[in-house]
């Protein structure tokens, strides 16, 4: 006997004692007496996968067949393991139902991830659109300011030329003043030399003048 939990149609989980999937088929309205094992498994997976939205009928059929194939492959591997190592691995009806449930949960998780990615992408696109709008507005403002910028540039160029001219004149005047200062210093040196010479001669003549007087 296998013990497993089954999700009833009204949402109540109840404990069942079963020899296989027979009780599950009865609860789903499936008559297993006229079905082989593969057909019964296919009917169960078809029933549970039918509750998943946004999957086409051909895809659901392929998924149901894949579930049967996986379950059958696991059963065969369990038999091989028992034959080789004498270790029993039980593949129960609950295992089959868990396989279907795990697929449904994994699909829901992946869909949520895709929705989140779409939302992030949509948000990024909105930001790009907003940035493009801002750039367009800045371009229009630059077009309006362009004549004023040209005018300001011309005024600045004229002012710069005037400043350069005044600076050259100031430099020339500075050079002239420096030259004149050098001439004055030279004349001052000569005058001092003459004065020193005259004072020396006067000092020599002073005793004679005093003696004569």
C-alpha positions as CSV (number, residue, x, y, z in Angstrom):
1,X,0.0,0.0,0.0
2,X,1.1,3.6,-0.7
3,X,0.2,6.5,1.6
4,X,-0.2,9.9,0.0
5,X,-2.1,13.1,0.1
6,X,-4.5,14.1,-2.6
7,X,-5.7,17.7,-3.4
8,X,-9.5,17.3,-3.6
9,X,-11.6,19.5,-6.0
10,X,-13.0,21.5,-3.1
11,X,-9.4,22.4,-1.9
12,X,-9.4,20.0,1.1
13,X,-6.3,17.8,1.5
14,X,-7.3,14.4,2.8
15,X,-5.2,11.2,3.7
16,X,-5.8,8.2,1.5
17,X,-4.8,4.5,1.6
18,X,-4.2,3.3,-2.0
19,X,-2.8,0.4,-4.0
20,X,-1.8,2.8,-6.7
21,X,-3.4,5.6,-8.7
22,X,-6.9,3.9,-8.7
23,X,-8.3,6.1,-5.9
24,X,-6.9,9.2,-7.7
25,X,-8.7,8.2,-10.9
26,X,-12.0,7.7,-9.2
27,X,-11.8,11.1,-7.5
28,X,-11.1,12.7,-10.9
29,X,-13.9,10.8,-12.7
30,X,-11.4,8.6,-14.6
31,X,-12.2,4.9,-15.0
32,X,-8.9,3.1,-14.7
33,X,-10.3,-0.5,-15.2
34,X,-10.2,0.0,-19.0
35,X,-6.9,1.8,-19.1
36,X,-3.3,0.5,-19.2
37,X,-0.7,2.1,-16.8
38,X,0.6,4.5,-19.4
39,X,-2.9,5.7,-20.4
40,X,-3.9,6.1,-16.8
41,X,-0.8,8.2,-16.1
42,X,-1.5,10.3,-19.2
43,X,-5.1,10.9,-18.1
44,X,-4.0,12.1,-14.6
45,X,-1.3,14.5,-16.0
46,X,-3.7,15.8,-18.6
47,X,-6.3,16.5,-15.9
48,X,-3.9,18.4,-13.6
49,X,-2.1,20.3,-16.4
50,X,-5.4,21.3,-17.8
51,X,-5.8,23.7,-14.9
52,X,-2.8,25.7,-16.0
53,X,-3.7,28.8,-18.0
54,X,-2.1,30.3,-21.2
55,X,-0.8,26.9,-22.5
56,X,-2.1,25.6,-25.8
57,X,-3.7,22.2,-26.0
58,X,-0.9,20.7,-28.1
59,X,1.7,21.9,-25.6
60,X,-0.3,20.5,-22.7
61,X,-0.6,17.2,-24.5
62,X,3.2,17.1,-25.0
63,X,3.8,18.0,-21.4
64,X,1.4,15.2,-20.2
65,X,3.3,12.7,-22.4
66,X,6.6,14.0,-21.0
67,X,5.4,13.5,-17.4
68,X,4.4,9.9,-18.2
69,X,7.8,9.3,-19.9
70,X,9.7,10.8,-16.9
71,X,7.7,8.8,-14.4
72,X,8.2,5.6,-16.3
73,X,11.9,6.2,-16.7
74,X,12.3,6.7,-12.9
75,X,10.4,3.5,-12.3
76,X,12.8,1.6,-14.6
77,X,15.8,3.2,-13.0
78,X,14.4,2.2,-9.6
79,X,14.1,-1.4,-10.8
80,X,17.7,-1.4,-12.1
81,X,19.0,0.0,-8.8
82,X,17.2,-2.7,-6.9
83,X,18.5,-5.4,-9.2
84,X,22.1,-4.1,-8.9
85,X,22.3,-2.9,-5.3
86,X,19.2,-4.5,-3.7
87,X,18.2,-1.0,-2.6
88,X,14.5,-0.2,-2.9
89,X,13.4,3.2,-4.2
90,X,9.7,3.7,-4.0
91,X,8.1,5.5,-6.9
92,X,4.6,6.3,-5.5
93,X,1.6,7.9,-7.0
94,X,2.4,11.0,-4.9
95,X,5.8,11.1,-6.7
96,X,3.9,11.5,-9.9
97,X,1.6,14.1,-8.6
98,X,4.6,16.0,-7.1
99,X,6.3,15.9,-10.5
100,X,3.3,17.7,-12.0
101,X,3.0,20.1,-9.1
102,X,6.7,21.0,-9.2
103,X,6.4,21.7,-12.9
104,X,3.4,24.0,-12.3
105,X,5.2,25.8,-9.5
106,X,8.3,26.2,-11.6
107,X,6.3,27.5,-14.5
108,X,4.6,30.0,-12.2
109,X,8.0,31.1,-10.8
110,X,9.4,31.6,-14.3
111,X,6.4,33.5,-15.4
112,X,6.7,35.8,-12.5
113,X,10.4,36.3,-13.3
114,X,9.5,37.1,-16.9
115,X,6.8,39.6,-15.8
116,X,9.3,41.3,-13.4
117,X,11.8,41.5,-16.3
118,X,9.2,42.9,-18.6
119,X,8.3,45.5,-16.0
120,X,11.9,46.5,-15.5
121,X,12.4,46.7,-19.2
122,X,9.3,48.8,-19.6
123,X,10.5,51.1,-16.8
124,X,13.9,51.4,-18.6
125,X,12.2,52.2,-21.9
126,X,10.1,54.9,-20.1
127,X,13.3,56.4,-18.7
128,X,14.9,56.4,-22.2
129,X,11.8,58.2,-23.6
130,X,11.9,60.7,-20.8
131,X,15.6,61.3,-21.5
132,X,15.0,61.8,-25.2
133,X,12.3,64.3,-24.4
134,X,14.6,66.2,-22.1
135,X,17.4,66.2,-24.8
136,X,14.9,67.5,-27.4
137,X,13.9,70.3,-25.0
138,X,17.6,71.2,-24.4
139,X,18.2,71.3,-28.1
140,X,15.3,73.7,-28.6
141,X,16.6,75.9,-25.9
142,X,20.1,75.9,-27.4
143,X,18.6,76.9,-30.8
144,X,16.9,79.8,-29.1
145,X,20.1,80.9,-27.3
146,X,22.4,80.4,-30.2
147,X,22.0,84.0,-31.6
148,X,22.6,85.4,-28.2
149,X,25.7,83.2,-27.7
150,X,27.1,84.3,-31.1
151,X,26.5,88.0,-30.1
152,X,28.1,87.5,-26.7
153,X,31.0,85.7,-28.4
154,X,31.6,88.6,-30.8
155,X,31.4,91.1,-27.9
156,X,33.9,89.0,-26.0
157,X,36.2,88.9,-29.0
158,X,36.2,92.7,-29.4
159,X,36.8,93.1,-25.7
160,X,39.7,90.7,-25.8
161,X,41.3,92.6,-28.7
162,X,40.9,95.8,-26.8
163,X,42.5,94.3,-23.7
164,X,45.4,92.9,-25.8
165,X,46.0,96.3,-27.4
166,X,45.9,98.1,-24.0
167,X,48.3,95.5,-22.6
168,X,50.7,96.1,-25.5
169,X,50.6,99.8,-24.9
170,X,51.1,99.4,-21.2
171,X,54.1,97.1,-21.9
172,X,55.6,99.7,-24.3
173,X,55.1,102.5,-21.7
174,X,56.7,100.3,-19.1
175,X,59.7,99.7,-21.3
176,X,59.9,103.5,-22.1
177,X,59.8,104.4,-18.4
178,X,62.5,101.8,-17.7
179,X,64.7,103.3,-20.4
180,X,64.2,106.8,-19.0
181,X,64.9,105.6,-15.5
182,X,68.2,104.2,-16.7
183,X,69.1,107.5,-18.4
184,X,68.2,109.4,-15.2
185,X,70.3,107.0,-13.1
186,X,73.2,107.4,-15.5
187,X,73.0,111.2,-15.4
188,X,72.8,111.1,-11.6
189,X,75.9,109.0,-11.5
190,X,77.8,111.5,-13.7
191,X,76.5,114.4,-11.7
192,X,77.7,112.7,-8.5
193,X,81.0,112.0,-10.0
194,X,81.4,115.8,-11.0
195,X,80.3,116.9,-7.6
196,X,82.8,114.5,-5.9
197,X,85.6,115.8,-8.1
198,X,84.7,119.4,-7.4
199,X,84.5,118.8,-3.7
200,X,87.9,117.1,-3.8
201,X,89.5,120.1,-5.6
202,X,87.8,122.4,-3.2
203,X,89.3,120.6,-0.3
204,X,92.8,120.9,-1.8
205,X,92.4,124.6,-2.4
206,X,90.8,125.4,1.0
207,X,94.1,125.6,3.0
208,X,95.6,128.0,0.5
209,X,92.5,130.2,0.6
210,X,92.7,130.3,4.4
211,X,96.4,131.1,4.4
212,X,96.0,134.0,1.9
213,X,93.2,135.5,3.8
